[in-house]
Amino acid sequence: MLRYLDADFEVLRAGNFVRCAVTGEAILLRNLRYWSVDRQEAYVDASAANKALDQAKANGEGF
């Protein structure tokens, strides 16, 4: 389990990977580059991050 911060993340519970909030794909912590601080979600790549942002906007979440 991680806490996503502005430019880093904090490991709250030890593990090797997190799951992408969009695709469900496993992301090794050493490869984690994309996440949302507001939604506390990880994304496998920029495309998945943009898809999540578009969905959040469609749901009326403020950005």
PQR file with spaces between the fields and no chain letter, atoms N, CA, C, O and H, PARSE charges and radii, in Angstrom:
ATOM       1  N    MET     1       0.852   -1.166    0.000 -0.4000 1.5000
ATOM       2  CA   MET     1       0.000    0.000    0.000 -0.0000 2.0000
ATOM       3  C    MET     1       0.902    1.235    0.000  0.5500 1.7000
ATOM       4  O    MET     1       1.910    1.293    0.704 -0.5500 1.4000
ATOM       5  N    LEU     2       0.511    2.211   -0.805 -0.4000 1.5000
ATOM       6  CA   LEU     2       1.294    3.439   -0.929 -0.0000 2.0000
ATOM       7  C    LEU     2       0.455    4.657   -0.603  0.5500 1.7000
ATOM       8  O    LEU     2      -0.772    4.630   -0.704 -0.5500 1.4000
ATOM       9  H    LEU     2      -0.308    2.164   -1.377  0.4000 1.0000
ATOM      10  N    ARG     3       1.121    5.709   -0.215 -0.4000 1.5000
ATOM      11  CA   ARG     3       0.520    7.042   -0.138 -0.0000 2.0000
ATOM      12  C    ARG     3       1.206    7.839   -1.230  0.5500 1.7000
ATOM      13  O    ARG     3       2.426    8.001   -1.220 -0.5500 1.4000
ATOM      14  H    ARG     3       2.118    5.731   -0.133  0.4000 1.0000
ATOM      15  N    TYR     4       0.407    8.340   -2.182 -0.4000 1.5000
ATOM      16  CA   TYR     4       0.951    9.082   -3.313 -0.0000 2.0000
ATOM      17  C    TYR     4       1.091   10.548   -2.940  0.5500 1.7000
ATOM      18  O    TYR     4       0.125   11.193   -2.531 -0.5500 1.4000
ATOM      19  H    TYR     4      -0.584    8.208   -2.190  0.4000 1.0000
ATOM      20  N    LEU     5       2.293   11.060   -3.086 -0.4000 1.5000
ATOM      21  CA   LEU     5       2.619   12.446   -2.760 -0.0000 2.0000
ATOM      22  C    LEU     5       2.878   13.213   -4.054  0.5500 1.7000
ATOM      23  O    LEU     5       2.824   12.632   -5.138 -0.5500 1.4000
ATOM      24  H    LEU     5       3.077   10.536   -3.418  0.4000 1.0000
ATOM      25  N    ASP     6       3.159   14.516   -3.949 -0.4000 1.5000
ATOM      26  CA   ASP     6       3.332   15.345   -5.142 -0.0000 2.0000
ATOM      27  C    ASP     6       4.458   14.883   -6.060  0.5500 1.7000
ATOM      28  O    ASP     6       4.268   14.856   -7.276 -0.5500 1.4000
ATOM      29  H    ASP     6       3.202   14.988   -3.069  0.4000 1.0000
ATOM      30  N    ALA     7       5.584   14.530   -5.544 -0.4000 1.5000
ATOM      31  CA   ALA     7       6.713   14.145   -6.397 -0.0000 2.0000
ATOM      32  C    ALA     7       7.317   12.804   -5.989  0.5500 1.7000
ATOM      33  O    ALA     7       8.396   12.437   -6.453 -0.5500 1.4000
ATOM      34  H    ALA     7       5.739   14.552   -4.557  0.4000 1.0000
ATOM      35  N    ASP     8       6.623   12.082   -5.125 -0.4000 1.5000
ATOM      36  CA   ASP     8       7.149   10.827   -4.604 -0.0000 2.0000
ATOM      37  C    ASP     8       5.980   10.032   -4.045  0.5500 1.7000
ATOM      38  O    ASP     8       4.834   10.480   -4.086 -0.5500 1.4000
ATOM      39  H    ASP     8       5.746   12.381   -4.748  0.4000 1.0000
ATOM      40  N    PHE     9       6.271    8.883   -3.536 -0.4000 1.5000
ATOM      41  CA   PHE     9       5.262    8.101   -2.832 -0.0000 2.0000
ATOM      42  C    PHE     9       5.895    7.502   -1.589  0.5500 1.7000
ATOM      43  O    PHE     9       7.110    7.324   -1.509 -0.5500 1.4000
ATOM      44  H    PHE     9       7.202    8.519   -3.503  0.4000 1.0000
ATOM      45  N    GLU    10       5.048    7.197   -0.631 -0.4000 1.5000
ATOM      46  CA   GLU    10       5.481    6.629    0.644 -0.0000 2.0000
ATOM      47  C    GLU    10       4.924    5.215    0.754  0.5500 1.7000
ATOM      48  O    GLU    10       3.727    4.999    0.566 -0.5500 1.4000
ATOM      49  H    GLU    10       4.061    7.341   -0.696  0.4000 1.0000
ATOM      50  N    VAL    11       5.779    4.265    1.055 -0.4000 1.5000
ATOM      51  CA   VAL    11       5.345    2.877    1.218 -0.0000 2.0000
ATOM      52  C    VAL    11       4.744    2.724    2.608  0.5500 1.7000
ATOM      53  O    VAL    11       5.424    2.929    3.614 -0.5500 1.4000
ATOM      54  H    VAL    11       6.752    4.440    1.208  0.4000 1.0000
ATOM      55  N    LEU    12       3.457    2.360    2.657 -0.4000 1.5000
ATOM      56  CA   LEU    12       2.756    2.157    3.925 -0.0000 2.0000
ATOM      57  C    LEU    12       2.736    0.689    4.316  0.5500 1.7000
ATOM      58  O    LEU    12       2.745    0.357    5.501 -0.5500 1.4000
ATOM      59  H    LEU    12       2.905    2.194    1.840  0.4000 1.0000
ATOM      60  N    ARG    13       2.709   -0.190    3.321 -0.4000 1.5000
ATOM      61  CA   ARG    13       2.739   -1.629    3.543 -0.0000 2.0000
ATOM      62  C    ARG    13       3.627   -2.220    2.458  0.5500 1.7000
ATOM      63  O    ARG    13       3.408   -1.982    1.271 -0.5500 1.4000
ATOM      64  H    ARG    13       2.702    0.080    2.358  0.4000 1.0000
ATOM      65  N    ALA    14       4.619   -2.981    2.864 -0.4000 1.5000
ATOM      66  CA   ALA    14       5.615   -3.520    1.927 -0.0000 2.0000
ATOM      67  C    ALA    14       4.975   -4.376    0.835  0.5500 1.7000
ATOM      68  O    ALA    14       4.009   -5.102    1.070 -0.5500 1.4000
ATOM      69  H    ALA    14       4.797   -3.174    3.829  0.4000 1.0000
ATOM      70  N    GLY    15       5.537   -4.267   -0.348 -0.4000 1.5000
ATOM      71  CA   GLY    15       5.102   -5.049   -1.496 -0.0000 2.0000
ATOM      72  C    GLY    15       5.983   -4.726   -2.685  0.5500 1.7000
ATOM      73  O    GLY    15       6.813   -3.819   -2.620 -0.5500 1.4000
ATOM      74  H    GLY    15       6.321   -3.676   -0.539  0.4000 1.0000
ATOM      75  N    ASN    16       5.807   -5.459   -3.765 -0.4000 1.5000
ATOM      76  CA   ASN    16       6.622   -5.268   -4.959 -0.0000 2.0000
ATOM      77  C    ASN    16       5.935   -4.465   -6.052  0.5500 1.7000
ATOM      78  O    ASN    16       6.601   -3.911   -6.927 -0.5500 1.4000
ATOM      79  H    ASN    16       5.133   -6.195   -3.818  0.4000 1.0000
ATOM      80  N    PHE    17       4.590   -4.398   -6.010 -0.4000 1.5000
ATOM      81  CA   PHE    17       3.871   -3.739   -7.089 -0.0000 2.0000
ATOM      82  C    PHE    17       2.559   -3.150   -6.591  0.5500 1.7000
ATOM      83  O    PHE    17       2.095   -3.447   -5.490 -0.5500 1.4000
ATOM      84  H    PHE    17       4.050   -4.848   -5.299  0.4000 1.0000
ATOM      85  N    VAL    18       1.977   -2.302   -7.439 -0.4000 1.5000
ATOM      86  CA   VAL    18       0.624   -1.784   -7.257 -0.0000 2.0000
ATOM      87  C    VAL    18      -0.133   -2.071   -8.548  0.5500 1.7000
ATOM      88  O    VAL    18       0.477   -2.408   -9.564 -0.5500 1.4000
ATOM      89  H    VAL    18       2.354   -2.061   -8.333  0.4000 1.0000
ATOM      90  N    ARG    19      -1.432   -1.943   -8.517 -0.4000 1.5000
ATOM      91  CA   ARG    19      -2.259   -2.171   -9.704 -0.0000 2.0000
ATOM      92  C    ARG    19      -2.708   -0.845  -10.305  0.5500 1.7000
ATOM      93  O    ARG    19      -3.066    0.092   -9.591 -0.5500 1.4000
ATOM      94  H    ARG    19      -1.927   -1.669   -7.692  0.4000 1.0000
ATOM      95  N    CYS    20      -2.681   -0.786  -11.619 -0.4000 1.5000
ATOM      96  CA   CYS    20      -3.179    0.387  -12.328 -0.0000 2.0000
ATOM      97  C    CYS    20      -4.674    0.517  -12.082  0.5500 1.7000
ATOM      98  O    CYS    20      -5.412   -0.460  -12.205 -0.5500 1.4000
ATOM      99  H    CYS    20      -2.390   -1.547  -12.199  0.4000 1.0000
ATOM     100  N    ALA    21      -5.121    1.715  -11.736 -0.4000 1.5000
ATOM     101  CA   ALA    21      -6.529    1.958  -11.457 -0.0000 2.0000
ATOM     102  C    ALA    21      -7.391    1.851  -12.711  0.5500 1.7000
ATOM     103  O    ALA    21      -8.601    1.645  -12.607 -0.5500 1.4000
ATOM     104  H    ALA    21      -4.521    2.508  -11.636  0.4000 1.0000
ATOM     105  N    VAL    22      -6.801    1.984  -13.877 -0.4000 1.5000
ATOM     106  CA   VAL    22      -7.545    1.936  -15.136 -0.0000 2.0000
ATOM     107  C    VAL    22      -7.523    0.542  -15.753  0.5500 1.7000
ATOM     108  O    VAL    22      -8.568    0.013  -16.133 -0.5500 1.4000
ATOM     109  H    VAL    22      -5.819    2.150  -13.961  0.4000 1.0000
ATOM     110  N    THR    23      -6.346   -0.050  -15.852 -0.4000 1.5000
ATOM     111  CA   THR    23      -6.199   -1.325  -16.565 -0.0000 2.0000
ATOM     112  C    THR    23      -6.143   -2.543  -15.655  0.5500 1.7000
ATOM     113  O    THR    23      -6.399   -3.661  -16.102 -0.5500 1.4000
ATOM     114  H    THR    23      -5.497    0.380  -15.543  0.4000 1.0000
ATOM     115  N    GLY    24      -5.811   -2.339  -14.380 -0.4000 1.5000
ATOM     116  CA   GLY    24      -5.637   -3.458  -13.465 -0.0000 2.0000
ATOM     117  C    GLY    24      -4.282   -4.129  -13.584  0.5500 1.7000
ATOM     118  O    GLY    24      -3.988   -5.085  -12.867 -0.5500 1.4000
ATOM     119  H    GLY    24      -5.603   -1.431  -14.017  0.4000 1.0000
ATOM     120  N    GLU    25      -3.454   -3.621  -14.498 -0.4000 1.5000
ATOM     121  CA   GLU    25      -2.123   -4.190  -14.721 -0.0000 2.0000
ATOM     122  C    GLU    25      -1.219   -3.944  -13.514  0.5500 1.7000
ATOM     123  O    GLU    25      -1.274   -2.884  -12.891 -0.5500 1.4000
ATOM     124  H    GLU    25      -3.693   -2.844  -15.081  0.4000 1.0000
ATOM     125  N    ALA    26      -0.386   -4.934  -13.193 -0.4000 1.5000
ATOM     126  CA   ALA    26       0.582   -4.788  -12.107 -0.0000 2.0000
ATOM     127  C    ALA    26       1.700   -3.840  -12.552  0.5500 1.7000
ATOM     128  O    ALA    26       2.195   -3.933  -13.675 -0.5500 1.4000
ATOM     129  H    ALA    26      -0.341   -5.795  -13.699  0.4000 1.0000
ATOM     130  N    ILE    27       2.088   -2.929  -11.655 -0.4000 1.5000
ATOM     131  CA   ILE    27       3.165   -1.980  -11.914 -0.0000 2.0000
ATOM     132  C    ILE    27       4.207   -2.175  -10.827  0.5500 1.7000
ATOM     133  O    ILE    27       3.938   -1.921   -9.653 -0.5500 1.4000
ATOM     134  H    ILE    27       1.685   -2.854  -10.742  0.4000 1.0000
ATOM     135  N    LEU    28       5.394   -2.624  -11.210 -0.4000 1.5000
ATOM     136  CA   LEU    28       6.474   -2.756  -10.235 -0.0000 2.0000
ATOM     137  C    LEU    28       6.792   -1.384   -9.659  0.5500 1.7000
ATOM     138  O    LEU    28       6.802   -0.394  -10.391 -0.5500 1.4000
ATOM     139  H    LEU    28       5.613   -2.830  -12.163  0.4000 1.0000
ATOM     140  N    LEU    29       7.049   -1.312   -8.368 -0.4000 1.5000
ATOM     141  CA   LEU    29       7.308   -0.020   -7.736 -0.0000 2.0000
ATOM     142  C    LEU    29       8.470    0.713   -8.395  0.5500 1.7000
ATOM     143  O    LEU    29       8.448    1.940   -8.497 -0.5500 1.4000
ATOM     144  H    LEU    29       7.041   -2.117   -7.774  0.4000 1.0000
ATOM     145  N    ARG    30       9.474   -0.019   -8.841 -0.4000 1.5000
ATOM     146  CA   ARG    30      10.616    0.644   -9.486 -0.0000 2.0000
ATOM     147  C    ARG    30      10.237    1.268  -10.830  0.5500 1.7000
ATOM     148  O    ARG    30      10.971    2.112  -11.344 -0.5500 1.4000
ATOM     149  H    ARG    30       9.492   -1.015   -8.758  0.4000 1.0000
ATOM     150  N    ASN    31       9.093    0.862  -11.409 -0.4000 1.5000
ATOM     151  CA   ASN    31       8.636    1.398  -12.690 -0.0000 2.0000
ATOM     152  C    ASN    31       7.487    2.394  -12.546  0.5500 1.7000
ATOM     153  O    ASN    31       7.016    2.932  -13.548 -0.5500 1.4000
ATOM     154  H    ASN    31       8.496    0.177  -10.992  0.4000 1.0000
ATOM     155  N    LEU    32       7.034    2.648  -11.336 -0.4000 1.5000
ATOM     156  CA   LEU    32       5.889    3.526  -11.108 -0.0000 2.0000
ATOM     157  C    LEU    32       6.260    4.978  -11.399  0.5500 1.7000
ATOM     158  O    LEU    32       7.140    5.537  -10.745 -0.5500 1.4000
ATOM     159  H    LEU    32       7.416    2.212  -10.522  0.4000 1.0000
ATOM     160  N    ARG    33       5.595    5.587  -12.375 -0.4000 1.5000
ATOM     161  CA   ARG    33       5.877    6.963  -12.781 -0.0000 2.0000
ATOM     162  C    ARG    33       4.644    7.868  -12.788  0.5500 1.7000
ATOM     163  O    ARG    33       4.766    9.092  -12.759 -0.5500 1.4000
ATOM     164  H    ARG    33       4.880    5.132  -12.906  0.4000 1.0000
ATOM     165  N    TYR    34       3.458    7.261  -12.828 -0.4000 1.5000
ATOM     166  CA   TYR    34       2.221    8.030  -12.979 -0.0000 2.0000
ATOM     167  C    TYR    34       1.248    7.689  -11.858  0.5500 1.7000
ATOM     168  O    TYR    34       0.982    6.518  -11.586 -0.5500 1.4000
ATOM     169  H    TYR    34       3.358    6.266  -12.851  0.4000 1.0000
ATOM     170  N    TRP    35       0.715    8.739  -11.202 -0.4000 1.5000
ATOM     171  CA   TRP    35      -0.287    8.537  -10.161 -0.0000 2.0000
ATOM     172  C    TRP    35      -1.049    9.832   -9.936  0.5500 1.7000
ATOM     173  O    TRP    35      -0.649   10.896  -10.409 -0.5500 1.4000
ATOM     174  H    TRP    35       0.931    9.690  -11.423  0.4000 1.0000
ATOM     175  N    SER    36      -2.144    9.727   -9.214 -0.4000 1.5000
ATOM     176  CA   SER    36      -2.944   10.887   -8.833 -0.0000 2.0000
ATOM     177  C    SER    36      -2.860   11.053   -7.323  0.5500 1.7000
ATOM     178  O    SER    36      -3.203   10.147   -6.564 -0.5500 1.4000
ATOM     179  H    SER    36      -2.469    8.862   -8.830  0.4000 1.0000
ATOM     180  N    VAL    37      -2.403   12.218   -6.902 -0.4000 1.5000
ATOM     181  CA   VAL    37      -2.377   12.534   -5.475 -0.0000 2.0000
ATOM     182  C    VAL    37      -3.806   12.683   -4.969  0.5500 1.7000
ATOM     183  O    VAL    37      -4.135   12.195   -3.887 -0.5500 1.4000
ATOM     184  H    VAL    37      -2.124   12.955   -7.518  0.4000 1.0000
ATOM     185  N    ASP    38      -4.663   13.357   -5.749 -0.4000 1.5000
ATOM     186  CA   ASP    38      -6.045   13.602   -5.319 -0.0000 2.0000
ATOM     187  C    ASP    38      -6.845   12.317   -5.158  0.5500 1.7000
ATOM     188  O    ASP    38      -7.587   12.164   -4.187 -0.5500 1.4000
ATOM     189  H    ASP    38      -4.396   13.752   -6.627  0.4000 1.0000
ATOM     190  N    ARG    39      -6.701   11.392   -6.104 -0.4000 1.5000
ATOM     191  CA   ARG    39      -7.478   10.150   -6.063 -0.0000 2.0000
ATOM     192  C    ARG    39      -6.710    8.993   -5.444  0.5500 1.7000
ATOM     193  O    ARG    39      -7.282    7.928   -5.211 -0.5500 1.4000
ATOM     194  H    ARG    39      -6.099   11.516   -6.893  0.4000 1.0000
ATOM     195  N    GLN    40      -5.401    9.188   -5.170 -0.4000 1.5000
ATOM     196  CA   GLN    40      -4.560    8.137   -4.581 -0.0000 2.0000
ATOM     197  C    GLN    40      -4.648    6.865   -5.420  0.5500 1.7000
ATOM     198  O    GLN    40      -4.929    5.779   -4.912 -0.5500 1.4000
ATOM     199  H    GLN    40      -4.937   10.053   -5.359  0.4000 1.0000
ATOM     200  N    GLU    41      -4.396    7.034   -6.740 -0.4000 1.5000
ATOM     201  CA   GLU    41      -4.415    5.939   -7.693 -0.0000 2.0000
ATOM     202  C    GLU    41      -3.118    5.916   -8.487  0.5500 1.7000
ATOM     203  O    GLU    41      -2.499    6.953   -8.723 -0.5500 1.4000
ATOM     204  H    GLU    41      -4.168    7.916   -7.153  0.4000 1.0000
ATOM     205  N    ALA    42      -2.721    4.727   -8.893 -0.4000 1.5000
ATOM     206  CA   ALA    42      -1.547    4.546   -9.741 -0.0000 2.0000
ATOM     207  C    ALA    42      -2.001    4.237  -11.162  0.5500 1.7000
ATOM     208  O    ALA    42      -3.086    3.697  -11.378 -0.5500 1.4000
ATOM     209  H    ALA    42      -3.224    3.884   -8.701  0.4000 1.0000
ATOM     210  N    TYR    43      -1.141    4.592  -12.140 -0.4000 1.5000
ATOM     211  CA   TYR    43      -1.440    4.345  -13.553 -0.0000 2.0000
ATOM     212  C    TYR    43      -0.226    3.746  -14.235  0.5500 1.7000
ATOM     213  O    TYR    43       0.908    4.130  -13.951 -0.5500 1.4000
ATOM     214  H    TYR    43      -0.259    5.031  -11.964  0.4000 1.0000
ATOM     215  N    VAL    44      -0.464    2.811  -15.127 -0.4000 1.5000
ATOM     216  CA   VAL    44       0.611    2.096  -15.797 -0.0000 2.0000
ATOM     217  C    VAL    44       1.377    2.988  -16.772  0.5500 1.7000
ATOM     218  O    VAL    44       2.572    2.782  -16.986 -0.5500 1.4000
ATOM     219  H    VAL    44      -1.385    2.499  -15.358  0.4000 1.0000
ATOM     220  N    ASP    45       0.704    3.978  -17.364 -0.4000 1.5000
ATOM     221  CA   ASP    45       1.363    4.864  -18.326 -0.0000 2.0000
ATOM     222  C    ASP    45       0.573    6.165  -18.453  0.5500 1.7000
ATOM     223  O    ASP    45      -0.471    6.331  -17.823 -0.5500 1.4000
ATOM     224  H    ASP    45      -0.266    4.146  -17.190  0.4000 1.0000
ATOM     225  N    ALA    46       1.080    7.082  -19.274 -0.4000 1.5000
ATOM     226  CA   ALA    46       0.446    8.389  -19.446 -0.0000 2.0000
ATOM     227  C    ALA    46      -0.946    8.263  -20.045  0.5500 1.7000
ATOM     228  O    ALA    46      -1.846    9.025  -19.691 -0.5500 1.4000
ATOM     229  H    ALA    46       1.928    6.947  -19.787  0.4000 1.0000
ATOM     230  N    SER    47      -1.128    7.318  -20.939 -0.4000 1.5000
ATOM     231  CA   SER    47      -2.436    7.118  -21.553 -0.0000 2.0000
ATOM     232  C    SER    47      -3.481    6.735  -20.505  0.5500 1.7000
ATOM     233  O    SER    47      -4.593    7.262  -20.516 -0.5500 1.4000
ATOM     234  H    SER    47      -0.397    6.700  -21.226  0.4000 1.0000
ATOM     235  N    ALA    48      -3.133    5.837  -19.618 -0.4000 1.5000
ATOM     236  CA   ALA    48      -4.044    5.430  -18.547 -0.0000 2.0000
ATOM     237  C    ALA    48      -4.316    6.599  -17.601  0.5500 1.7000
ATOM     238  O    ALA    48      -5.447    6.773  -17.148 -0.5500 1.4000
ATOM     239  H    ALA    48      -2.230    5.409  -19.609  0.4000 1.0000
ATOM     240  N    ALA    49      -3.302    7.394  -17.299 -0.4000 1.5000
ATOM     241  CA   ALA    49      -3.483    8.559  -16.432 -0.0000 2.0000
ATOM     242  C    ALA    49      -4.439    9.559  -17.074  0.5500 1.7000
ATOM     243  O    ALA    49      -5.304   10.110  -16.393 -0.5500 1.4000
ATOM     244  H    ALA    49      -2.383    7.253  -17.667  0.4000 1.0000
ATOM     245  N    ASN    50      -4.294    9.799  -18.373 -0.4000 1.5000
ATOM     246  CA   ASN    50      -5.191   10.720  -19.078 -0.0000 2.0000
ATOM     247  C    ASN    50      -6.608   10.189  -19.127  0.5500 1.7000
ATOM     248  O    ASN    50      -7.562   10.956  -19.000 -0.5500 1.4000
ATOM     249  H    ASN    50      -3.591    9.352  -18.926  0.4000 1.0000
ATOM     250  N    LYS    51      -6.760    8.893  -19.309 -0.4000 1.5000
ATOM     251  CA   LYS    51      -8.092    8.282  -19.312 -0.0000 2.0000
ATOM     252  C    LYS    51      -8.765    8.476  -17.954  0.5500 1.7000
ATOM     253  O    LYS    51      -9.951    8.799  -17.891 -0.5500 1.4000
ATOM     254  H    LYS    51      -5.985    8.270  -19.413  0.4000 1.0000
ATOM     255  N    ALA    52      -8.020    8.282  -16.876 -0.4000 1.5000
ATOM     256  CA   ALA    52      -8.567    8.477  -15.536 -0.0000 2.0000
ATOM     257  C    ALA    52      -8.951    9.937  -15.315  0.5500 1.7000
ATOM     258  O    ALA    52      -9.989   10.220  -14.717 -0.5500 1.4000
ATOM     259  H    ALA    52      -7.057    8.020  -16.927  0.4000 1.0000
ATOM     260  N    LEU    53      -8.125   10.861  -15.791 -0.4000 1.5000
ATOM     261  CA   LEU    53      -8.422   12.290  -15.663 -0.0000 2.0000
ATOM     262  C    LEU    53      -9.686   12.646  -16.435  0.5500 1.7000
ATOM     263  O    LEU    53     -10.539   13.375  -15.928 -0.5500 1.4000
ATOM     264  H    LEU    53      -7.282   10.631  -16.277  0.4000 1.0000
ATOM     265  N    ASP    54      -9.812   12.138  -17.656 -0.4000 1.5000
ATOM     266  CA   ASP    54     -11.021   12.384  -18.455 -0.0000 2.0000
ATOM     267  C    ASP    54     -12.260   11.854  -17.744  0.5500 1.7000
ATOM     268  O    ASP    54     -13.302   12.509  -17.729 -0.5500 1.4000
ATOM     269  H    ASP    54      -9.119   11.546  -18.068  0.4000 1.0000
ATOM     270  N    GLN    55     -12.144   10.672  -17.159 -0.4000 1.5000
ATOM     271  CA   GLN    55     -13.281   10.081  -16.435 -0.0000 2.0000
ATOM     272  C    GLN    55     -13.635   10.914  -15.202  0.5500 1.7000
ATOM     273  O    GLN    55     -14.812   11.125  -14.910 -0.5500 1.4000
ATOM     274  H    GLN    55     -11.297   10.140  -17.171  0.4000 1.0000
ATOM     275  N    ALA    56     -12.624   11.381  -14.487 -0.4000 1.5000
ATOM     276  CA   ALA    56     -12.870   12.210  -13.307 -0.0000 2.0000
ATOM     277  C    ALA    56     -13.587   13.498  -13.705  0.5500 1.7000
ATOM     278  O    ALA    56     -14.513   13.930  -13.019 -0.5500 1.4000
ATOM     279  H    ALA    56     -11.668   11.209  -14.724  0.4000 1.0000
ATOM     280  N    LYS    57     -13.166   14.106  -14.800 -0.4000 1.5000
ATOM     281  CA   LYS    57     -13.830   15.325  -15.288 -0.0000 2.0000
ATOM     282  C    LYS    57     -15.271   15.033  -15.665  0.5500 1.7000
ATOM     283  O    LYS    57     -16.167   15.820  -15.360 -0.5500 1.4000
ATOM     284  H    LYS    57     -12.413   13.754  -15.357  0.4000 1.0000
ATOM     285  N    ALA    58     -15.502   13.902  -16.328 -0.4000 1.5000
ATOM     286  CA   ALA    58     -16.859   13.514  -16.723 -0.0000 2.0000
ATOM     287  C    ALA    58     -17.749   13.291  -15.503  0.5500 1.7000
ATOM     288  O    ALA    58     -18.961   13.501  -15.561 -0.5500 1.4000
ATOM     289  H    ALA    58     -14.774   13.262  -16.576  0.4000 1.0000
ATOM     290  N    ASN    59     -17.138   12.863  -14.399 -0.4000 1.5000
ATOM     291  CA   ASN    59     -17.883   12.632  -13.164 -0.0000 2.0000
ATOM     292  C    ASN    59     -18.038   13.891  -12.322  0.5500 1.7000
ATOM     293  O    ASN    59     -18.622   13.853  -11.239 -0.5500 1.4000
ATOM     294  H    ASN    59     -16.154   12.692  -14.352  0.4000 1.0000
ATOM     295  N    GLY    60     -17.515   15.009  -12.823 -0.4000 1.5000
ATOM     296  CA   GLY    60     -17.666   16.275  -12.123 -0.0000 2.0000
ATOM     297  C    GLY    60     -16.668   16.520  -11.022  0.5500 1.7000
ATOM     298  O    GLY    60     -16.869   17.416  -10.202 -0.5500 1.4000
ATOM     299  H    GLY    60     -17.041   15.040  -13.703  0.4000 1.0000
ATOM     300  N    GLU    61     -15.581   15.741  -10.974 -0.4000 1.5000
ATOM     301  CA   GLU    61     -14.547   15.980   -9.979 -0.0000 2.0000
ATOM     302  C    GLU    61     -13.795   17.239  -10.366  0.5500 1.7000
ATOM     303  O    GLU    61     -13.477   17.430  -11.540 -0.5500 1.4000
ATOM     304  H    GLU    61     -15.417   15.013  -11.640  0.4000 1.0000
ATOM     305  N    GLY    62     -13.506   18.095   -9.410 -0.4000 1.5000
ATOM     306  CA   GLY    62     -12.826   19.358   -9.688 -0.0000 2.0000
ATOM     307  C    GLY    62     -11.359   19.212  -10.000  0.5500 1.7000
ATOM     308  O    GLY    62     -10.635   18.508   -9.295 -0.5500 1.4000
ATOM     309  H    GLY    62     -13.764   17.939   -8.456  0.4000 1.0000
ATOM     310  N    PHE    63     -10.905   19.887  -11.076 -0.4000 1.5000
ATOM     311  CA   PHE    63      -9.492   19.909  -11.443 -0.0000 2.0000
ATOM     312  C    PHE    63      -9.151   21.256  -11.991  0.5500 1.7000
ATOM     313  O    PHE    63      -8.004   21.498  -12.366 -0.5500 1.4000
ATOM     314  H    PHE    63     -11.493   20.459  -11.648  0.4000 1.0000
